[in-house]
C-alpha cells in the first residue's frame, strides 16, 4: 500500500462534479481501500465500477489528496466501495496555525486589556468595519480604519459557516497602507478549544476548496 497510513473510521471525502461527499474508511488491503457510501447532506453518490474520483483523506494533522478509480462495489450489511490507492499523492499539513488567504468582512472594536466576554455588555462597544485578509486557528491579518497600534486589544465578530464567534485579539504588528488603512497582525487570546477547532475547520474548508481547484488543474 502507499505511504499513507490508512485507519478504519478515518474521514474521507470524495470530490465529483465539483461536489464534496463525506464517507469513512471501512476496510483496506494491498493497493485498495474500502469506503462507505459517500453522502452530501441527504444525497448519496452513486459510484460505479470504473468511475474516476478525486479523494481527500484525513489522518491526524495531515490531509492527503489523490486521484483514484472505483474498483468494486460490494453489497453487504454495510455496502462498501473499493477504490484504488495510487503510489502518487500530495500531503498537506493540517497544523493549527496554517494560514489561508480570505476576504472576510468582520466587525471589530477596541477593548481594554481587562475586558471580559463573560461580564461585558457587547451592545455598548463601538464596532467598526474590517476585512480579514488571512486567517488561522491562532490569529488573523486584519485591514481596518480603526486607529490602533501594537499591543492594542480588539474584539472581533468573526462570521463562520456555522455561526459566528466573538474573539479577543492582541495586535502584535500594525502597519499603514497607502490609503491610510491599518493592516494588523493579531493573535487570538483566551480562545476556547471548541472555538479554535471551529476556526480550524473553517480554514480547512477553504483549503479544501483551493485544493479541489488545484486537482482539476493537474
MDAnalysis code that builds the backbone (N, CA, C; Angstrom):
import MDAnalysis as mda
import numpy as np

u = mda.Universe.empty(654, n_residues=218, atom_resindex=np.repeat(np.arange(218), 3), trajectory=True)
u.add_TopologyAttr("name", ["N", "CA", "C"] * 218)
u.add_TopologyAttr("resid", np.arange(1, 219))
u.add_TopologyAttr("resname", ["UNK", "UNK", "UNK", "UNK", "UNK", "UNK", "UNK", "UNK", "UNK", "UNK", "UNK", "UNK", "UNK", "UNK", "UNK", "UNK", "UNK", "UNK", "UNK", "UNK", "UNK", "UNK", "UNK", "UNK", "UNK", "UNK", "UNK", "UNK", "UNK", "UNK", "UNK", "UNK", "UNK", "UNK", "UNK", "UNK", "UNK", "UNK", "UNK", "UNK", "UNK", "UNK", "UNK", "UNK", "UNK", "UNK", "UNK", "UNK", "UNK", "UNK", "UNK", "UNK", "UNK", "UNK", "UNK", "UNK", "UNK", "UNK", "UNK", "UNK", "UNK", "UNK", "UNK", "UNK", "UNK", "UNK", "UNK", "UNK", "UNK", "UNK", "UNK", "UNK", "UNK", "UNK", "UNK", "UNK", "UNK", "UNK", "UNK", "UNK", "UNK", "UNK", "UNK", "UNK", "UNK", "UNK", "UNK", "UNK", "UNK", "UNK", "UNK", "UNK", "UNK", "UNK", "UNK", "UNK", "UNK", "UNK", "UNK", "UNK", "UNK", "UNK", "UNK", "UNK", "UNK", "UNK", "UNK", "UNK", "UNK", "UNK", "UNK", "UNK", "UNK", "UNK", "UNK", "UNK", "UNK", "UNK", "UNK", "UNK", "UNK", "UNK", "UNK", "UNK", "UNK", "UNK", "UNK", "UNK", "UNK", "UNK", "UNK", "UNK", "UNK", "UNK", "UNK", "UNK", "UNK", "UNK", "UNK", "UNK", "UNK", "UNK", "UNK", "UNK", "UNK", "UNK", "UNK", "UNK", "UNK", "UNK", "UNK", "UNK", "UNK", "UNK", "UNK", "UNK", "UNK", "UNK", "UNK", "UNK", "UNK", "UNK", "UNK", "UNK", "UNK", "UNK", "UNK", "UNK", "UNK", "UNK", "UNK", "UNK", "UNK", "UNK", "UNK", "UNK", "UNK", "UNK", "UNK", "UNK", "UNK", "UNK", "UNK", "UNK", "UNK", "UNK", "UNK", "UNK", "UNK", "UNK", "UNK", "UNK", "UNK", "UNK", "UNK", "UNK", "UNK", "UNK", "UNK", "UNK", "UNK", "UNK", "UNK", "UNK", "UNK", "UNK", "UNK", "UNK", "UNK", "UNK", "UNK", "UNK", "UNK", "UNK", "UNK", "UNK", "UNK", "UNK"])
u.atoms.positions = np.array([
    [0.856, -1.187, 0.000],
    [0.000, 0.000, 0.000],
    [0.890, 1.235, 0.000],
    [0.348, 2.382, -0.333],
    [1.130, 3.609, -0.408],
    [1.634, 4.014, 0.968],
    [2.375, 5.130, 1.004],
    [2.931, 5.607, 2.264],
    [1.911, 6.210, 3.201],
    [0.677, 6.333, 2.792],
    [-0.377, 6.857, 3.657],
    [-0.760, 5.794, 4.689],
    [-0.912, 6.205, 5.939],
    [-1.303, 5.271, 6.995],
    [-2.829, 5.299, 7.154],
    [-3.498, 4.471, 6.365],
    [-4.954, 4.418, 6.436],
    [-5.402, 3.740, 7.732],
    [-6.495, 4.249, 8.304],
    [-7.044, 3.678, 9.533],
    [-8.556, 3.566, 9.402],
    [-9.090, 2.492, 9.979],
    [-10.536, 2.287, 9.969],
    [-11.236, 3.457, 10.654],
    [-12.325, 3.916, 10.047],
    [-13.185, 5.001, 10.536],
    [-12.621, 6.404, 10.301],
    [-11.401, 6.523, 9.742],
    [-10.910, 7.858, 9.425],
    [-11.731, 8.473, 8.297],
    [-11.785, 9.787, 8.320],
    [-12.642, 10.525, 7.386],
    [-12.059, 10.548, 5.975],
    [-12.955, 10.399, 4.996],
    [-12.604, 10.505, 3.584],
    [-13.630, 11.417, 2.922],
    [-13.189, 12.199, 1.959],
    [-14.110, 12.996, 1.162],
    [-13.866, 12.708, -0.317],
    [-14.942, 12.571, -1.053],
    [-14.887, 12.295, -2.485],
    [-15.367, 13.541, -3.227],
    [-14.565, 13.990, -4.178],
    [-14.932, 15.152, -4.982],
    [-15.333, 14.667, -6.367],
    [-16.560, 15.019, -6.749],
    [-17.056, 14.628, -8.066],
    [-18.047, 15.677, -8.548],
    [-17.870, 16.110, -9.780],
    [-18.738, 17.145, -10.363],
    [-18.795, 18.382, -9.473],
    [-17.624, 18.743, -8.908],
    [-17.471, 19.932, -8.072],
    [-18.286, 19.866, -6.779],
    [-18.717, 18.691, -6.382],
    [-19.412, 18.481, -5.114],
    [-18.538, 17.627, -4.202],
    [-18.656, 17.848, -2.891],
    [-17.852, 17.115, -1.914],
    [-18.767, 16.205, -1.105],
    [-18.466, 14.906, -1.109],
    [-19.256, 13.894, -0.406],
    [-18.405, 13.269, 0.698],
    [-18.989, 13.062, 1.854],
    [-18.258, 12.528, 3.004],
    [-18.501, 11.034, 3.182],
    [-17.469, 10.344, 3.643],
    [-17.578, 8.922, 3.976],
    [-16.432, 8.590, 4.920],
    [-16.198, 7.302, 5.180],
    [-15.073, 6.928, 6.027],
    [-14.492, 5.590, 5.583],
    [-13.315, 5.287, 6.125],
    [-12.621, 4.043, 5.784],
    [-13.287, 2.888, 6.513],
    [-13.603, 1.817, 5.761],
    [-14.228, 0.633, 6.330],
    [-13.313, -0.585, 6.325],
    [-12.417, -0.645, 5.358],
    [-11.521, -1.804, 5.242],
    [-10.381, -1.413, 4.305],
    [-9.342, -2.245, 4.254],
    [-8.220, -1.971, 3.362],
    [-7.467, -3.252, 3.068],
    [-6.832, -3.274, 1.924],
    [-5.932, -4.348, 1.541],
    [-4.932, -3.764, 0.560],
    [-3.936, -4.542, 0.199],
    [-2.852, -4.035, -0.624],
    [-3.376, -3.383, -1.904],
    [-3.128, -2.069, -2.013],
    [-3.490, -1.347, -3.222],
    [-4.927, -0.880, -3.303],
    [-5.750, -1.216, -2.283],
    [-7.169, -0.862, -2.336],
    [-7.661, -0.379, -0.972],
    [-8.700, 0.430, -1.028],
    [-9.311, 0.987, 0.179],
    [-10.817, 0.862, 0.051],
    [-11.471, 0.353, 1.112],
    [-12.927, 0.240, 1.122],
    [-13.511, 1.414, 1.894],
    [-14.448, 2.112, 1.260],
    [-15.091, 3.254, 1.904],
    [-16.596, 3.019, 1.983],
    [-17.232, 3.733, 2.907],
    [-18.693, 3.696, 2.972],
    [-19.260, 4.514, 1.809],
    [-20.580, 4.424, 1.615],
    [-21.209, 5.167, 0.522],
    [-21.086, 6.673, 0.793],
    [-20.456, 7.428, -0.092],
    [-20.304, 8.876, 0.141],
    [-21.659, 9.583, 0.133],
    [-21.784, 10.580, 1.010],
    [-23.053, 11.298, 1.136],
    [-22.784, 12.783, 1.329],
    [-23.643, 13.591, 0.747],
    [-23.627, 15.050, 0.944],
    [-25.035, 15.467, 1.342],
    [-25.173, 16.003, 2.556],
    [-26.494, 16.277, 3.125],
    [-27.271, 14.952, 3.150],
    [-28.316, 14.800, 2.371],
    [-29.049, 13.525, 2.327],
    [-28.895, 12.838, 0.969],
    [-27.990, 13.320, 0.162],
    [-27.818, 12.790, -1.189],
    [-26.614, 11.851, -1.252],
    [-26.850, 10.606, -1.685],
    [-25.777, 9.637, -1.843],
    [-25.140, 9.761, -3.218],
    [-23.844, 9.458, -3.290],
    [-23.127, 9.492, -4.558],
    [-23.150, 8.099, -5.175],
    [-23.818, 7.911, -6.316],
    [-23.958, 6.577, -6.914],
    [-22.723, 6.184, -7.733],
    [-21.673, 5.801, -7.042],
    [-20.437, 5.421, -7.728],
    [-20.565, 4.043, -8.372],
    [-19.935, 3.902, -9.516],
    [-19.948, 2.630, -10.240],
    [-18.516, 2.231, -10.593],
    [-18.338, 0.949, -10.856],
    [-17.028, 0.436, -11.233],
    [-16.487, 1.217, -12.429],
    [-15.222, 1.648, -12.301],
    [-14.582, 2.388, -13.373],
    [-14.675, 3.894, -13.240],
    [-15.529, 4.390, -12.321],
    [-15.631, 5.841, -12.131],
    [-14.309, 6.401, -11.610],
    [-13.903, 7.520, -12.168],
    [-12.698, 8.204, -11.693],
    [-13.101, 9.285, -10.706],
    [-12.417, 9.318, -9.568],
    [-12.781, 10.235, -8.494],
    [-11.544, 10.925, -7.937],
    [-11.778, 12.033, -7.255],
    [-10.733, 12.721, -6.504],
    [-10.981, 12.480, -5.021],
    [-9.935, 12.178, -4.277],
    [-10.079, 11.740, -2.888],
    [-9.272, 12.638, -1.957],
    [-9.897, 13.014, -0.841],
    [-9.199, 13.678, 0.263],
    [-9.288, 12.752, 1.472],
    [-8.126, 12.460, 2.074],
    [-8.094, 11.557, 3.228],
    [-7.496, 12.282, 4.423],
    [-8.210, 12.236, 5.555],
    [-7.798, 12.924, 6.775],
    [-7.094, 11.934, 7.703],
    [-5.876, 12.308, 8.136],
    [-5.138, 11.433, 9.051],
    [-4.370, 12.310, 10.045],
    [-4.893, 12.363, 11.279],
    [-4.244, 13.195, 12.291],
    [-4.218, 14.647, 11.865],
    [-3.013, 15.230, 11.874],
    [-2.859, 16.620, 11.492],
    [-2.517, 16.795, 10.026],
    [-2.715, 15.766, 9.236],
    [-2.387, 15.834, 7.814],
    [-3.597, 15.537, 6.945],
    [-3.526, 16.040, 5.736],
    [-4.527, 15.753, 4.716],
    [-3.790, 15.223, 3.486],
    [-4.300, 14.139, 2.916],
    [-3.726, 13.576, 1.695],
    [-4.762, 13.702, 0.583],
    [-4.296, 13.968, -0.610],
    [-5.210, 14.012, -1.754],
    [-4.617, 13.199, -2.893],
    [-5.481, 12.489, -3.595],
    [-5.025, 11.678, -4.723],
    [-6.203, 11.378, -5.649],
    [-5.878, 10.997, -6.866],
    [-6.874, 10.542, -7.822],
    [-7.025, 9.034, -7.702],
    [-8.236, 8.534, -7.907],
    [-8.492, 7.110, -7.726],
    [-9.546, 6.633, -8.731],
    [-9.741, 5.311, -8.741],
    [-10.737, 4.683, -9.610],
    [-11.545, 3.699, -8.768],
    [-12.852, 3.674, -8.979],
    [-13.698, 2.696, -8.292],
    [-13.420, 1.319, -8.880],
    [-12.999, 0.369, -8.012],
    [-12.656, -0.980, -8.478],
    [-13.828, -1.938, -8.347],
    [-14.465, -1.957, -7.175],
    [-15.553, -2.898, -6.900],
    [-16.558, -2.222, -5.985],
    [-17.826, -2.532, -6.204],
    [-18.879, -2.109, -5.276],
    [-19.538, -3.369, -4.738],
    [-19.465, -3.557, -3.400],
    [-19.992, -4.773, -2.796],
    [-21.192, -4.477, -1.912],
    [-22.196, -5.336, -2.003],
    [-23.368, -5.234, -1.146],
    [-23.203, -6.186, 0.026],
    [-23.297, -5.651, 1.217],
    [-23.187, -6.457, 2.440],
    [-24.049, -5.769, 3.491],
    [-23.836, -6.129, 4.759],
    [-24.557, -5.424, 5.823],
    [-24.303, -3.923, 5.729],
    [-23.051, -3.589, 5.438],
    [-22.680, -2.208, 5.150],
    [-22.142, -2.183, 3.726],
    [-22.834, -1.553, 2.782],
    [-22.332, -1.513, 1.400],
    [-20.945, -0.871, 1.351],
    [-20.056, -1.481, 0.603],
    [-18.677, -0.992, 0.509],
    [-18.325, -0.657, -0.926],
    [-17.512, 0.355, -1.066],
    [-16.957, 0.721, -2.363],
    [-15.437, 0.623, -2.262],
    [-14.856, -0.259, -3.067],
    [-13.402, -0.422, -3.066],
    [-12.817, 0.491, -4.137],
    [-11.852, 1.313, -3.722],
    [-11.190, 2.222, -4.651],
    [-9.690, 1.943, -4.659],
    [-9.034, 2.300, -5.743],
    [-7.593, 2.076, -5.842],
    [-6.836, 3.134, -5.048],
    [-5.688, 2.726, -4.526],
    [-4.799, 3.648, -3.822],
    [-3.529, 3.802, -4.648],
    [-3.299, 4.943, -5.264],
    [-2.131, 5.110, -6.127],
    [-0.854, 5.347, -5.328],
    [0.268, 5.215, -5.993],
    [1.553, 5.493, -5.352],
    [1.779, 6.992, -5.197],
    [1.201, 7.780, -6.094],
    [1.414, 9.224, -6.077],
    [0.270, 9.938, -5.365],
    [0.615, 10.804, -4.439],
    [-0.374, 11.579, -3.712],
    [0.284, 12.856, -3.211],
    [-0.508, 13.781, -2.750],
    [0.004, 15.024, -2.190],
    [-0.387, 15.102, -0.719],
    [0.514, 15.625, 0.066],
    [0.266, 15.749, 1.503],
    [0.218, 17.221, 1.874],
    [-0.795, 17.581, 2.658],
    [-0.940, 18.947, 3.137],
    [-0.986, 18.914, 4.649],
    [-0.126, 19.674, 5.298],
    [-0.120, 19.708, 6.749],
    [-1.355, 20.424, 7.264],
    [-1.989, 19.845, 8.246],
    [-3.200, 20.418, 8.849],
    [-2.887, 20.956, 10.244],
    [-1.835, 21.761, 10.330],
    [-1.451, 22.319, 11.621],
    [-2.468, 23.369, 12.060],
    [-2.512, 23.599, 13.365],
    [-3.473, 24.561, 13.896],
    [-3.280, 25.948, 13.298],
    [-2.036, 26.311, 13.015],
    [-1.769, 27.682, 12.635],
    [-1.412, 27.839, 11.163],
    [-1.827, 26.897, 10.354],
    [-1.748, 27.086, 8.910],
    [-2.651, 28.258, 8.538],
    [-2.113, 29.192, 7.760],
    [-2.896, 30.353, 7.360],
    [-3.460, 30.168, 5.963],
    [-4.617, 30.734, 5.754],
    [-5.243, 30.683, 4.439],
    [-5.715, 32.085, 4.080],
    [-5.539, 32.450, 2.812],
    [-5.974, 33.769, 2.349],
    [-7.497, 33.796, 2.207],
    [-8.100, 34.859, 2.732],
    [-9.551, 35.038, 2.634],
    [-9.847, 36.517, 2.427],
    [-11.066, 36.831, 2.106],
    [-11.586, 38.197, 2.153],
    [-12.895, 38.118, 2.912],
    [-12.817, 38.384, 4.214],
    [-13.942, 38.133, 5.106],
    [-14.291, 39.427, 5.839],
    [-15.493, 39.952, 5.592],
    [-15.932, 41.179, 6.254],
    [-16.295, 40.883, 7.708],
    [-15.746, 41.680, 8.624],
    [-15.971, 41.456, 10.049],
    [-16.290, 42.785, 10.735],
    [-16.749, 42.676, 11.968],
    [-16.909, 43.829, 12.850],
    [-15.842, 43.732, 13.939],
    [-15.260, 44.865, 14.313],
    [-14.232, 44.843, 15.354],
    [-14.315, 46.099, 16.208],
    [-13.886, 45.982, 17.453],
    [-13.941, 47.102, 18.394],
    [-12.710, 47.071, 19.286],
    [-12.194, 48.246, 19.623],
    [-11.080, 48.345, 20.567],
    [-11.622, 48.099, 21.972],
    [-10.907, 47.286, 22.745],
    [-11.335, 46.966, 24.108],
    [-10.177, 47.166, 25.083],
    [-10.503, 47.241, 26.374],
    [-9.482, 47.348, 27.415],
    [-8.825, 45.995, 27.643],
    [-7.643, 46.026, 28.227],
    [-6.906, 44.780, 28.474],
    [-7.628, 43.867, 29.462],
    [-8.415, 44.450, 30.362],
    [-9.129, 43.641, 31.356],
    [-10.551, 43.292, 30.914],
    [-10.847, 43.507, 29.634],
    [-12.174, 43.213, 29.109],
    [-12.491, 41.733, 29.271],
    [-13.704, 41.430, 29.727],
    [-14.144, 40.048, 29.906],
    [-15.430, 39.818, 29.118],
    [-15.395, 38.797, 28.250],
    [-16.594, 38.474, 27.480],
    [-17.741, 38.057, 28.394],
    [-17.403, 37.419, 29.499],
    [-18.436, 36.918, 30.410],
    [-19.200, 38.052, 31.103],
    [-18.526, 39.179, 31.293],
    [-19.128, 40.271, 32.047],
    [-19.491, 41.471, 31.170],
    [-19.185, 41.409, 29.896],
    [-19.298, 42.581, 29.036],
    [-20.723, 42.822, 28.564],
    [-21.009, 44.086, 28.334],
    [-22.230, 44.480, 27.641],
    [-21.810, 44.814, 26.210],
    [-21.949, 43.842, 25.327],
    [-21.429, 43.977, 23.969],
    [-22.073, 45.149, 23.241],
    [-23.330, 45.429, 23.526],
    [-24.055, 46.486, 22.820],
    [-23.449, 47.872, 23.067],
    [-22.660, 48.018, 24.129],
    [-22.058, 49.305, 24.443],
    [-20.738, 49.543, 23.704],
    [-20.251, 48.527, 23.026],
    [-18.989, 48.679, 22.299],
    [-19.222, 49.392, 20.972],
    [-18.195, 50.117, 20.536],
    [-18.260, 50.852, 19.277],
    [-17.591, 50.026, 18.181],
    [-18.383, 49.240, 17.462],
    [-17.834, 48.359, 16.432],
    [-17.611, 49.120, 15.128],
    [-16.536, 48.744, 14.430],
    [-16.216, 49.295, 13.122],
    [-16.079, 48.163, 12.117],
    [-16.101, 48.535, 10.834],
    [-15.928, 47.549, 9.777],
    [-14.452, 47.163, 9.643],
    [-14.228, 45.924, 9.249],
    [-12.880, 45.466, 8.958],
    [-12.929, 44.323, 7.961],
    [-11.770, 43.978, 7.411],
    [-11.677, 42.864, 6.472],
    [-10.533, 41.956, 6.883],
    [-10.844, 40.691, 7.148],
    [-9.803, 39.697, 7.413],
    [-9.233, 39.256, 6.067],
    [-7.909, 39.371, 5.917],
    [-7.268, 39.004, 4.646],
    [-6.508, 37.687, 4.747],
    [-6.219, 37.226, 5.942],
    [-5.828, 35.830, 6.124],
    [-6.206, 35.378, 7.518],
    [-6.359, 34.068, 7.668],
    [-6.949, 33.507, 8.886],
    [-6.280, 32.192, 9.234],
    [-6.094, 31.966, 10.533],
    [-5.620, 30.673, 11.026],
    [-6.292, 30.402, 12.360],
    [-6.002, 29.240, 12.929],
    [-6.544, 28.913, 14.237],
    [-5.930, 29.734, 15.351],
    [-4.878, 30.485, 15.048],
    [-4.199, 31.272, 16.075],
    [-4.319, 32.762, 15.923],
    [-4.835, 33.240, 14.765],
    [-4.928, 34.676, 14.588],
    [-5.374, 35.066, 13.199],
    [-5.360, 36.385, 12.944],
    [-5.789, 36.924, 11.662],
    [-4.860, 38.057, 11.253],
    [-4.915, 38.359, 9.964],
    [-4.391, 39.635, 9.476],
    [-5.607, 40.448, 9.071],
    [-5.730, 41.642, 9.661],
    [-6.954, 42.435, 9.564],
    [-6.667, 43.796, 8.954],
    [-7.517, 44.209, 8.008],
    [-7.449, 45.560, 7.446],
    [-8.617, 46.366, 7.993],
    [-8.345, 47.530, 8.564],
    [-9.390, 48.316, 9.207],
    [-9.017, 49.792, 9.203],
    [-10.021, 50.649, 9.385],
    [-9.808, 52.088, 9.512],
    [-9.569, 52.496, 10.965],
    [-9.708, 51.555, 11.892],
    [-9.512, 51.866, 13.309],
    [-8.097, 52.386, 13.566],
    [-7.996, 53.367, 14.453],
    [-6.694, 53.915, 14.828],
    [-6.115, 53.044, 15.940],
    [-5.367, 52.041, 15.560],
    [-4.814, 51.108, 16.541],
    [-3.334, 50.881, 16.269],
    [-2.645, 50.400, 17.291],
    [-1.227, 50.123, 17.164],
    [-0.856, 48.863, 17.919],
    [0.437, 48.596, 17.992],
    [0.922, 47.399, 18.673],
    [0.425, 47.348, 20.116],
    [0.023, 46.151, 20.518],
    [-0.429, 45.838, 21.880],
    [-1.839, 46.337, 22.193],
    [-2.505, 46.964, 21.227],
    [-3.926, 47.242, 21.434],
    [-4.701, 45.923, 21.462],
    [-5.850, 45.945, 22.135],
    [-6.713, 44.778, 22.209],
    [-7.971, 45.031, 21.380],
    [-8.392, 43.998, 20.654],
    [-9.594, 44.097, 19.844],
    [-10.561, 42.970, 20.183],
    [-11.838, 43.242, 19.976],
    [-12.852, 42.196, 19.967],
    [-13.337, 42.086, 18.521],
    [-13.264, 40.885, 17.970],
    [-13.620, 40.666, 16.570],
    [-14.825, 39.746, 16.498],
    [-15.851, 40.190, 15.763],
    [-17.010, 39.340, 15.481],
    [-16.728, 38.624, 14.172],
    [-16.358, 37.354, 14.266],
    [-15.894, 36.585, 13.114],
    [-17.007, 35.685, 12.604],
    [-17.524, 35.919, 11.384],
    [-18.574, 35.048, 10.831],
    [-17.970, 33.782, 10.243],
    [-18.551, 32.636, 10.569],
    [-18.110, 31.360, 10.034],
    [-19.299, 30.644, 9.407],
    [-19.042, 29.483, 8.805],
    [-20.105, 28.756, 8.111],
    [-21.266, 28.393, 9.027],
    [-20.956, 27.991, 10.260],
    [-21.983, 27.500, 11.171],
    [-22.148, 28.440, 12.361],
    [-22.309, 29.717, 12.083],
    [-22.494, 30.698, 13.143],
    [-21.205, 31.415, 13.486],
    [-21.320, 32.687, 13.853],
    [-20.139, 33.477, 14.173],
    [-19.703, 33.335, 15.620],
    [-18.500, 33.841, 15.897],
    [-17.982, 33.846, 17.263],
    [-17.321, 35.183, 17.557],
    [-17.310, 35.557, 18.824],
    [-16.612, 36.750, 19.281],
    [-15.257, 36.342, 19.833],
    [-14.199, 36.997, 19.358],
    [-12.841, 36.607, 19.715],
    [-12.052, 37.824, 20.179],
    [-11.344, 37.668, 21.289],
    [-10.404, 38.693, 21.729],
    [-9.071, 38.490, 21.024],
    [-8.452, 39.604, 20.628],
    [-7.169, 39.502, 19.953],
    [-6.225, 40.605, 20.382],
    [-4.929, 40.301, 20.337],
    [-3.881, 41.252, 20.675],
    [-3.146, 41.649, 19.398],
    [-3.046, 42.958, 19.140],
    [-2.349, 43.437, 17.954],
    [-0.843, 43.307, 18.182],
    [-0.199, 42.459, 17.395],
    [1.243, 42.246, 17.542],
    [2.035, 42.995, 16.478],
    [1.338, 43.465, 15.453],
    [2.004, 44.235, 14.395],
    [0.966, 45.081, 13.703],
    [1.255, 46.384, 13.547],
    [0.314, 47.292, 12.882],
    [1.087, 48.174, 11.906],
    [0.642, 48.153, 10.648],
    [1.249, 48.982, 9.614],
    [0.143, 49.755, 8.904],
    [0.533, 50.758, 8.135],
    [-0.442, 51.570, 7.419],
    [-0.180, 51.465, 5.929],
    [-1.254, 51.239, 5.133],
    [-1.066, 51.160, 3.686],
    [-1.178, 52.542, 3.056],
    [-1.169, 52.594, 1.728],
    [-1.127, 53.872, 1.013],
    [-2.393, 54.701, 1.168],
    [-3.505, 54.065, 1.539],
    [-4.754, 54.822, 1.698],
    [-5.185, 54.874, 3.171],
    [-4.191, 54.797, 4.034],
    [-4.392, 55.002, 5.478],
    [-5.173, 53.898, 6.174],
    [-5.309, 52.731, 5.556],
    [-5.857, 51.582, 6.274],
    [-4.786, 51.009, 7.198],
    [-5.205, 50.516, 8.336],
    [-4.305, 49.778, 9.209],
    [-4.324, 48.299, 8.807],
    [-3.156, 47.731, 8.617],
    [-3.010, 46.307, 8.345],
    [-2.364, 45.694, 9.588],
    [-3.135, 44.882, 10.296],
    [-2.716, 44.421, 11.624],
    [-2.570, 42.911, 11.680],
    [-1.484, 42.464, 12.276],
    [-1.345, 41.070, 12.642],
    [-1.870, 40.887, 14.049],
    [-2.802, 39.989, 14.241],
    [-3.498, 39.836, 15.527],
    [-3.446, 38.393, 15.981],
    [-3.032, 38.181, 17.207],
    [-3.061, 36.854, 17.818],
    [-4.308, 36.724, 18.680],
    [-5.027, 35.606, 18.536],
    [-6.180, 35.357, 19.384],
    [-5.724, 35.065, 20.810],
    [-6.513, 35.519, 21.772],
    [-6.228, 35.215, 23.173],
    [-7.516, 34.737, 23.841],
    [-7.341, 33.946, 24.901],
    [-8.462, 33.414, 25.689],
    [-9.466, 32.678, 24.797],
    [-8.962, 32.004, 23.768],
    [-9.824, 31.293, 22.830],
    [-10.082, 29.886, 23.343],
    [-11.350, 29.513, 23.444],
    [-11.702, 28.177, 23.914],
    [-11.361, 27.133, 22.855],
    [-10.967, 25.914, 23.278],
    [-10.612, 24.871, 22.299],
    [-11.694, 24.608, 21.262],
    [-12.961, 24.613, 21.689],
    [-14.052, 24.357, 20.739],
    [-14.152, 25.471, 19.708],
    [-13.897, 26.708, 20.139],
    [-13.922, 27.833, 19.206],
    [-12.752, 27.755, 18.235],
    [-11.595, 27.390, 18.769],
    [-10.429, 27.264, 17.896],
    [-10.632, 26.169, 16.852],
    [-11.206, 25.060, 17.273],
    [-11.458, 23.965, 16.335],
    [-12.459, 24.404, 15.264],
    [-13.418, 25.223, 15.645],
    [-14.399, 25.735, 14.690],
    [-13.709, 26.588, 13.621],
    [-12.747, 27.405, 14.052],
    [-11.998, 28.230, 13.102],
    [-11.132, 27.354, 12.213],
    [-10.474, 26.356, 12.813],
    [-9.622, 25.457, 12.036],
    [-10.433, 24.730, 10.973],
    [-11.615, 24.273, 11.331],
    [-12.473, 23.591, 10.363],
    [-12.853, 24.524, 9.222],
    [-13.119, 25.786, 9.552],
    [-13.452, 26.769, 8.517],
    [-12.261, 27.006, 7.598],
    [-11.069, 27.161, 8.206],
    [-9.845, 27.322, 7.418],
    [-9.639, 26.119, 6.511],
    [-9.876, 24.950, 7.064],
    [-9.660, 23.722, 6.301],
    [-10.652, 23.586, 5.148],
    [-11.871, 24.077, 5.353],
    [-12.854, 24.079, 4.270],
    [-12.364, 24.935, 3.106],
    [-11.804, 26.092, 3.419],
    [-11.263, 26.962, 2.379],
    [-10.090, 26.286, 1.684],
    [-9.202, 25.662, 2.467],
    [-8.063, 24.947, 1.880],
    [-8.533, 23.843, 0.951],
    [-9.577, 23.136, 1.382],
    [-10.101, 22.032, 0.586],
    [-10.619, 22.532, -0.760],
    [-11.314, 23.683, -0.743],
    [-11.820, 24.246, -1.990],
    [-10.665, 24.646, -2.902],
    [-9.615, 25.195, -2.303],
    [-8.453, 25.573, -3.107],
    [-7.767, 24.340, -3.682],
    [-7.692, 23.271, -2.887],
    [-7.074, 22.037, -3.385],
    [-7.930, 21.393, -4.459],
    [-9.247, 21.499, -4.312],
    [-10.146, 20.948, -5.324],
    [-9.889, 21.605, -6.669],
    [-9.691, 22.911, -6.653],
    [-9.379, 23.628, -7.892],
    [-8.024, 23.181, -8.425],
    [-7.050, 22.955, -7.497],
    [-5.734, 22.507, -7.919],
    [-5.768, 21.129, -8.561],
    [-6.582, 20.231, -7.994],
    [-6.709, 18.890, -8.566],
    [-7.283, 18.939, -9.976],
    [-8.232, 19.847, -10.195],
    [-8.837, 19.962, -11.515],
    [-7.830, 20.479, -12.541],
    [-6.840, 21.259, -12.049],
    [-5.852, 21.837, -12.961],
    [-4.682, 20.895, -13.218],
    [-4.501, 19.862, -12.367],
    [-3.370, 18.937, -12.526],
    [-3.478, 18.161, -13.832],
])
